[in-house]
Protein backbone atom coordinates (compact mmCIF):
# COMPACT_ATOMS: atom_id res chain seq x y z
CA UNK A 1 0.00 0.00 0.00
CA UNK A 2 1.31 3.46 -0.75
CA UNK A 3 -0.39 5.31 2.13
CA UNK A 4 2.06 6.10 4.94
CA UNK A 5 0.72 6.90 8.42
CA UNK A 6 2.64 9.48 10.45
CA UNK A 7 0.36 9.44 13.50
CA UNK A 8 3.19 8.37 15.79
CA UNK A 9 5.31 11.37 14.68
CA UNK A 10 2.46 13.84 15.27
CA UNK A 11 1.70 12.32 18.66
CA UNK A 12 5.38 12.54 19.65
CA UNK A 13 5.60 16.19 18.54
CA UNK A 14 2.56 17.04 20.67
CA UNK A 15 3.61 14.79 23.58
CA UNK A 16 0.34 12.84 23.47
CA UNK A 17 0.27 9.19 24.56
CA UNK A 18 -1.69 6.42 22.91
CA UNK A 19 -3.87 6.13 26.02
CA UNK A 20 -4.58 9.87 26.12
CA UNK A 21 -5.48 10.04 22.43
CA UNK A 22 -7.70 6.93 22.61
CA UNK A 23 -9.61 8.30 25.61
CA UNK A 24 -10.12 11.75 24.09
CA UNK A 25 -10.98 10.58 20.58
CA UNK A 26 -13.29 7.79 21.71
CA UNK A 27 -11.72 4.81 19.96
CA UNK A 28 -10.11 1.75 21.48
CA UNK A 29 -6.38 1.59 22.03
CA UNK A 30 -6.31 -1.54 19.88
CA UNK A 31 -7.86 0.25 16.89
CA UNK A 32 -5.65 3.28 17.43
CA UNK A 33 -2.59 1.00 17.53
CA UNK A 34 -3.62 -0.58 14.23
CA UNK A 35 -3.96 2.86 12.66
CA UNK A 36 -0.70 4.11 14.19
CA UNK A 37 1.23 1.09 12.93
CA UNK A 38 -0.02 1.62 9.37
CA UNK A 39 -1.82 -1.74 9.31
CA UNK A 40 -5.32 -0.25 9.03
CA UNK A 41 -7.14 -0.92 5.77
CA UNK A 42 -9.45 2.08 6.21
CA UNK A 43 -10.19 4.99 8.51
CA UNK A 44 -13.52 6.72 8.96
CA UNK A 45 -13.65 10.42 8.26
CA UNK A 46 -15.28 10.94 11.65
CA UNK A 47 -12.31 9.22 13.33
CA UNK A 48 -9.82 11.22 11.30
CA UNK A 49 -11.74 14.39 12.15
CA UNK A 50 -11.64 13.60 15.88
CA UNK A 51 -7.91 12.82 15.78
CA UNK A 52 -7.12 16.01 13.86
CA UNK A 53 -9.31 18.06 16.20
CA UNK A 54 -7.60 16.72 19.32
CA UNK A 55 -4.07 16.95 17.89
CA UNK A 56 -4.78 20.29 16.17
CA UNK A 57 -3.39 19.10 12.86
CA UNK A 58 -4.39 18.54 9.27
CA UNK A 59 -5.14 15.10 7.76
CA UNK A 60 -2.03 15.54 5.58
CA UNK A 61 0.07 15.74 8.76
CA UNK A 62 -1.05 12.18 9.55
CA UNK A 63 -1.46 10.56 6.11
CA UNK A 64 0.87 10.67 3.11
CA UNK A 65 0.48 9.06 -0.30
CA UNK A 66 3.59 7.94 -2.13
CA UNK A 67 4.00 6.19 -5.44
CA UNK A 68 4.35 2.49 -4.68
CA UNK A 69 5.67 -0.37 -6.76
CA UNK A 70 2.12 -1.57 -7.47
CA UNK A 71 1.26 1.90 -8.88
CA UNK A 72 4.07 1.91 -11.47
CA UNK A 73 2.41 0.72 -14.67
Buried (B, 14 or more C-beta within 10 A) or exposed (E): EEEEBBBBEBBEEEEBEBEEBBEBBEBEBEBBBBBBEBEBEEBEEEBBEBBBEBBEBEEEBBBEEEEEEEEEE
